[in-house]
Structure formats: C-alpha cells, structure tokens
Amino acid sequence: MTRVLYDLDVLRTFCTGVELGSFARAADRLGRSTSAVSAQLKKLESQCGTPLLRKSGRGLVLTEAGETLRGYALRLLELNDRAVAAVRGSELRGLVRLGLQEDLGESVLPHVLGQFARAHPHVRIEASVARSDELRERMALGQFDLALLWDVGMNHACVHGEHIMRLPLQWIGPASLDAAEAGWARGLNGGAQGDEALPLAMLEAPCPLRDIVTAALDKKGLAWRHAFNSASLTAVWAATAAGLGLSVRTPFGLPAHVRPLDAQALGLPALPSMDLILGRAALDAPEPVDRLARILVDAVREHVRRQEIAI
C-alpha cells in the first residue's frame, strides 16, 4: 500500500479556505491564483480518495472526511510553525507590550503565552488587562506594541488596526434555570412588558455597551435599572449568574455559569455586533511583535472554531 504524504502547503490552503469561507479569498491571502488553489484542492482530494467539500446552497461545506482532515491539518500546521519558529527564532530577543480586555485574556492569553514562550524563550512579554477606553489611551501614548480589543462599529482609535472578526452582541443570563427564574425574569414573564424595571448587570461607566443597551431598551419602551455595576467583568458574570440582572456581551469567552438568551422569545430588543480589532503601534514592527500578533490572531480564530461560534 502506497504511503500518503500530505503537502503542508496544500493543507494550509485547505484550512485557510475553510476559515475564510471562500477559496477565492484564500488565494488572495496566500498570494496564489484561483486556478492554483483549485489544483491544490484536487490534489488533496485525490490523495484522500474521498470528497472533502460538498455544495450547500451557493457555497461549500465540509464533508465528514473534510472535518476529520481539517482537525489533523490544523495540528500538523501548528506543529510545523512551532518547529520553524524554534529553529529560526530561538535567538529572538526583546520586549513585546501587549494590552487586551478581560474576556480575551481569560480565553486566549494562557495558550498564547505558553506557545510564544516555548518558541521564543528570550523575548519578554508584558501583558496588561484593561478596558477598551484605557487600552486606546495607552496605545495612543505609545505604551503598547499590540492591543486586542472589542469595538462597536469599527470606530477604533488605533492608528494601525487589523480587523479580525465581527461577533453579535447577545443578552446574557444565568446558566441555571433556578437563577433565571429569579429577579429579572419576573419582569419578562409577561412578555418583557411587566411593571418591574429590567435589572441590568453591567460594567461601570464609561462603557459603550451601557449606552447601546439602554438606548435599545428605551426604543422598545422597556423600563430598566442598573442593578449591578462593577469595573470587573468577572464580578459582572457572578452577578449575572446569581440572577441579579441581565448583561450583554458577545458569545466569546463566556464562563460556564452564564449563557446567551433568546432575545426574541423574551421580548428583548435585538442588539448590534462588535468588531474584534488588533491594534498595532506601528506597521513596521520588530519581528517579535509580528510573531506574537500572528499567534494571537490564530488563537482567537481557533477559540471561535472550537466553541462553534457563528461569525
């Protein structure tokens, strides 16, 4: 039996096309022609001996074999990239100053720091967790090389901002049914038109989400009150899980004791989306900064894929 040796370059094209939802866009990102990408996919399916993609409406989706291959391909590519970084970049030295928001830090920072430290043991990382306004201010003052933050409407103040993804804002409530039946639920049992004002658990001002949420509730004619305010997102999640009030966030990095709610079923207003931005102090950055930026972006996208979050 002939041993199959997958071409890592072909696997990267395959994974990039699936990630972007378009092999034409993958061709642009990878600097190849669409015909070259098509030839790579044909080669890969020939090696596998089974279709990896099937038509669904006007697009393509992975077959069961395609899903299986993608999982292995991502691990092979990560291992390859680690090996390259270890050989080429083990002697990289310097300092990278990173700023990011609390939910992003809890979700991706441990993995990113571990991966980066193994590949570049002589590069120091100074990571600061702060809210978006503070991150922008410190970025403008030159205190960060990179800043990963949420932004509404892409009105970000970073001079060099890379758009990573857009995720919907959702109403967040307690994961346990018992807590969900307390406090805030009494005002919603009558179709969100009860006499009791809807309690909110939010970050302290200034917070753009507070304005978005209260404006949406006012437009729908729903009474509301600030039941819990904190500078800590962890504290907000604790209050939400206890049933003290509803909060609002994207589905990214939610702890297990809270969950997104069906806004339509509860009579709550629909909310806009938020953009995840990677701000850079300069486009022409030192190599350690570029390396960390790529690891960050890859980690965020992999987290979204693992959590099956719709983009």
C-alpha positions as CSV (number, residue, x, y, z in Angstrom):
1,M,0.0,0.0,0.0
2,T,1.4,3.4,-1.0
3,R,2.0,5.7,1.9
4,V,0.3,9.1,1.5
5,L,2.4,12.1,2.5
6,Y,0.3,15.3,2.7
7,D,1.8,18.5,1.5
8,L,1.7,21.1,4.3
9,D,1.4,23.9,1.7
10,V,-1.7,22.2,0.4
11,L,-3.1,21.7,3.9
12,R,-2.6,25.3,4.7
13,T,-4.5,26.4,1.6
14,F,-7.3,24.0,2.5
15,C,-7.5,25.3,6.1
16,T,-7.3,28.9,5.0
17,G,-10.2,28.5,2.5
18,V,-12.4,26.9,5.2
19,E,-11.5,29.6,7.7
20,L,-12.3,32.4,5.3
21,G,-15.4,30.7,3.8
22,S,-14.0,31.2,0.3
23,F,-11.1,29.7,-1.6
24,A,-11.0,32.8,-3.8
25,R,-10.3,34.8,-0.7
26,A,-7.8,32.2,0.4
27,A,-6.0,32.6,-2.9
28,D,-5.7,36.4,-2.3
29,R,-4.4,35.9,1.2
30,L,-1.9,33.3,0.2
31,G,-0.8,35.2,-3.0
32,R,-1.8,32.5,-5.4
33,S,-4.1,32.3,-8.4
34,T,-7.6,30.7,-8.0
35,S,-6.5,28.1,-10.6
36,A,-3.5,27.1,-8.4
37,V,-5.7,26.8,-5.4
38,S,-8.2,24.7,-7.3
39,A,-5.4,22.4,-8.4
40,Q,-4.2,22.0,-4.8
41,L,-7.7,21.0,-3.6
42,K,-8.0,18.5,-6.4
43,K,-4.6,17.0,-5.4
44,L,-5.7,16.8,-1.8
45,E,-9.0,15.1,-2.6
46,S,-7.1,12.7,-4.9
47,Q,-4.7,11.8,-2.0
48,C,-7.7,11.3,0.4
49,G,-9.7,9.3,-2.1
50,T,-12.9,10.9,-1.0
51,P,-14.6,14.3,-1.4
52,L,-13.7,16.9,1.3
53,L,-16.2,19.5,0.3
54,R,-19.8,19.5,-0.9
55,K,-22.2,22.1,-2.3
56,S,-24.6,23.7,0.1
57,G,-26.8,26.4,-1.5
58,R,-24.4,28.8,-3.2
59,G,-21.4,27.8,-1.1
60,L,-19.3,24.8,0.0
61,V,-19.3,22.9,3.3
62,L,-17.0,20.3,4.7
63,T,-17.9,16.6,4.4
64,E,-17.4,14.3,7.3
65,A,-14.0,13.4,5.9
66,G,-13.2,17.1,5.4
67,E,-13.9,17.8,9.0
68,T,-11.7,15.0,10.1
69,L,-8.8,16.1,7.9
70,R,-9.1,19.7,9.0
71,G,-8.7,18.8,12.6
72,Y,-5.5,16.9,11.9
73,A,-4.3,19.5,9.4
74,L,-4.5,22.3,11.9
75,R,-2.4,20.4,14.4
76,L,0.1,19.5,11.7
77,L,0.4,23.1,10.6
78,E,0.7,24.3,14.2
79,L,3.5,21.8,14.9
80,N,5.3,22.8,11.7
81,D,5.0,26.5,12.6
82,R,6.4,25.8,16.0
83,A,9.3,23.9,14.6
84,V,10.1,26.7,12.2
85,A,9.9,29.4,14.9
86,A,12.0,27.3,17.2
87,V,14.8,26.9,14.6
88,R,14.7,30.4,13.2
89,G,13.5,32.4,16.1
90,S,15.0,30.8,19.2
91,E,17.5,33.6,19.4
92,L,15.0,36.4,19.1
93,R,15.3,38.9,21.9
94,G,13.4,41.9,23.0
95,L,10.2,43.0,24.7
96,V,6.6,43.0,23.5
97,R,4.0,45.1,25.4
98,L,0.5,43.6,25.0
99,G,-2.8,45.0,26.1
100,L,-6.2,43.2,25.9
101,Q,-9.6,43.1,27.5
102,E,-10.6,40.8,30.4
103,D,-12.7,38.2,28.4
104,L,-10.0,37.9,25.8
105,G,-7.2,37.5,28.4
106,E,-9.0,34.7,30.2
107,S,-9.9,32.9,26.9
108,V,-6.7,33.0,24.9
109,L,-3.8,34.5,26.9
110,P,-2.6,31.4,28.7
111,H,-2.4,29.4,25.4
112,V,-0.7,32.3,23.6
113,L,1.9,33.0,26.3
114,G,2.8,29.3,26.6
115,Q,3.2,28.9,22.8
116,F,5.2,32.1,22.4
117,A,7.5,31.3,25.4
118,R,8.3,27.9,24.0
119,A,9.2,29.3,20.6
120,H,11.0,32.5,21.8
121,P,12.3,32.0,25.3
122,H,14.4,35.1,25.2
123,V,11.6,37.5,24.4
124,R,9.8,39.1,27.3
125,I,6.1,39.8,27.2
126,E,4.4,42.5,29.4
127,A,0.7,41.9,29.3
128,S,-1.9,44.3,30.7
129,V,-5.6,43.5,31.0
130,A,-7.7,46.7,30.9
131,R,-11.0,48.0,29.5
132,S,-11.2,49.3,25.9
133,D,-11.0,53.0,26.7
134,E,-7.9,52.6,28.8
135,L,-6.3,50.3,26.1
136,R,-6.9,53.0,23.4
137,E,-5.5,55.8,25.6
138,R,-2.4,53.8,26.5
139,M,-2.0,52.7,22.8
140,A,-2.1,56.4,21.8
141,L,0.6,57.2,24.4
142,G,2.9,54.5,23.0
143,Q,2.6,52.2,26.0
144,F,1.6,49.1,23.9
145,D,3.0,47.4,20.8
146,L,-0.2,45.4,20.4
147,A,-3.7,45.8,21.8
148,L,-6.5,43.3,21.3
149,L,-9.9,44.9,22.0
150,W,-13.6,45.0,21.2
151,D,-15.1,47.9,19.2
152,V,-18.6,48.8,18.2
153,G,-19.0,49.9,14.6
154,M,-15.2,49.8,13.9
155,N,-14.8,53.3,15.3
156,H,-11.4,52.3,16.7
157,A,-8.8,54.8,17.5
158,C,-5.8,52.6,16.8
159,V,-3.6,54.1,14.1
160,H,-3.0,50.7,12.6
161,G,-5.9,48.4,13.3
162,E,-6.4,44.9,11.9
163,H,-10.0,43.7,11.8
164,I,-10.1,40.1,13.0
165,M,-13.8,39.2,13.1
166,R,-17.3,40.5,13.9
167,L,-19.5,38.8,16.5
168,P,-23.1,39.6,17.6
169,L,-23.9,41.2,20.9
170,Q,-26.2,38.9,22.9
171,W,-28.3,39.2,26.1
172,I,-26.6,37.1,28.8
173,G,-28.3,35.4,31.7
174,P,-27.6,32.7,34.3
175,A,-26.9,29.2,33.1
176,S,-29.0,27.7,35.9
177,L,-32.8,27.7,35.5
178,D,-33.3,28.4,39.2
179,A,-31.4,31.7,38.9
180,A,-33.1,32.5,35.7
181,E,-36.5,32.4,37.4
182,A,-35.4,35.0,40.0
183,G,-35.2,38.8,39.8
184,W,-35.1,39.8,36.2
185,A,-37.4,37.0,35.0
186,R,-40.4,38.4,36.8
187,G,-40.3,41.4,34.6
188,L,-40.2,39.3,31.5
189,N,-42.8,36.7,32.3
190,G,-45.4,39.0,30.9
191,G,-43.6,39.4,27.6
192,A,-41.0,41.9,28.9
193,Q,-43.8,44.4,29.5
194,G,-44.2,43.9,33.2
195,D,-44.3,46.8,35.7
196,E,-40.9,45.8,37.2
197,A,-37.9,47.5,35.5
198,L,-35.5,45.1,33.9
199,P,-32.4,44.9,36.1
200,L,-29.0,45.2,34.3
201,A,-25.6,43.9,35.4
202,M,-23.0,45.9,33.5
203,L,-19.5,47.3,33.6
204,E,-19.1,50.7,35.2
205,A,-19.2,53.8,33.1
206,P,-17.6,54.7,30.8
207,C,-18.7,51.7,28.8
208,P,-20.1,51.8,25.3
209,L,-22.3,48.8,25.9
210,R,-24.2,50.6,28.6
211,D,-25.3,53.2,26.1
212,I,-26.1,50.7,23.4
213,V,-28.2,48.5,25.8
214,T,-30.2,51.4,27.4
215,A,-30.9,53.0,24.1
216,A,-32.2,49.7,22.7
217,L,-34.4,49.2,25.7
218,D,-35.7,52.9,25.6
219,K,-36.5,52.5,21.9
220,K,-38.6,49.4,22.7
221,G,-40.3,51.1,25.5
222,L,-38.9,48.8,28.2
223,A,-38.2,50.1,31.7
224,W,-34.7,49.3,33.1
225,R,-32.5,49.9,36.0
226,H,-28.8,49.4,36.8
227,A,-28.9,46.6,39.4
228,F,-25.2,45.8,39.5
229,N,-22.2,47.8,38.3
230,S,-18.5,46.8,38.6
231,A,-15.2,47.6,37.0
232,S,-14.6,43.8,36.9
233,L,-16.1,41.6,34.2
234,T,-15.7,38.6,36.5
235,A,-17.8,40.3,39.1
236,V,-20.5,41.1,36.4
237,W,-20.6,37.5,35.4
238,A,-21.0,36.5,39.1
239,A,-23.9,38.9,39.5
240,T,-25.5,37.6,36.3
241,A,-25.1,34.0,37.3
242,A,-26.8,34.8,40.6
243,G,-29.8,36.2,38.8
244,L,-29.3,39.9,39.9
245,G,-29.7,41.1,36.3
246,L,-29.0,40.6,32.7
247,S,-25.8,41.5,31.0
248,V,-24.7,42.0,27.4
249,R,-21.6,40.6,25.6
250,T,-20.5,38.6,22.6
251,P,-20.5,34.8,23.0
252,F,-16.7,34.8,23.0
253,G,-15.2,33.6,26.2
254,L,-18.3,33.3,28.3
255,P,-17.8,31.4,31.6
256,A,-19.8,28.2,32.2
257,H,-22.2,29.8,34.8
258,V,-23.8,32.2,32.2
259,R,-25.3,31.7,28.8
260,P,-26.8,33.6,25.8
261,L,-30.5,34.1,25.9
262,D,-33.1,34.1,23.1
263,A,-33.9,37.8,22.9
264,Q,-36.9,37.4,20.6
265,A,-38.5,34.8,22.9
266,L,-38.1,37.1,25.9
267,G,-39.3,40.2,24.1
268,L,-35.9,41.9,24.4
269,P,-34.5,44.2,21.7
270,A,-32.0,43.0,19.1
271,L,-28.5,44.3,19.5
272,P,-25.7,45.2,17.1
273,S,-22.4,43.4,16.5
274,M,-19.0,44.1,17.8
275,D,-15.7,44.1,16.0
276,L,-12.5,42.5,17.4
277,I,-9.5,44.7,16.5
278,L,-5.8,44.0,16.8
279,G,-4.2,47.5,17.2
280,R,-0.5,47.9,16.3
281,A,1.7,50.7,17.4
282,A,3.4,50.6,14.0
283,L,3.1,48.7,10.8
284,D,6.9,48.2,10.5
285,A,7.1,46.4,13.9
286,P,10.1,44.3,15.2
287,E,9.9,40.6,14.4
288,P,8.9,39.5,18.0
289,V,5.8,41.8,17.7
290,D,4.8,40.3,14.4
291,R,5.3,36.8,15.7
292,L,3.1,37.5,18.8
293,A,0.4,39.2,16.6
294,R,0.1,36.1,14.4
295,I,-0.1,33.7,17.3
296,L,-2.8,36.0,18.9
297,V,-4.9,36.1,15.8
298,D,-4.6,32.3,15.2
299,A,-5.5,31.6,18.8
300,V,-8.6,33.8,18.7
301,R,-9.9,32.2,15.5
302,E,-9.2,28.7,16.8
303,H,-11.1,29.5,20.0
304,V,-14.1,30.6,18.0
305,R,-13.9,27.5,15.9
306,R,-13.7,25.2,18.9
307,Q,-16.7,27.0,20.6
308,E,-18.7,26.8,17.3
309,I,-19.4,30.5,17.5
310,A,-21.2,31.8,14.4
311,I,-19.3,34.8,12.9
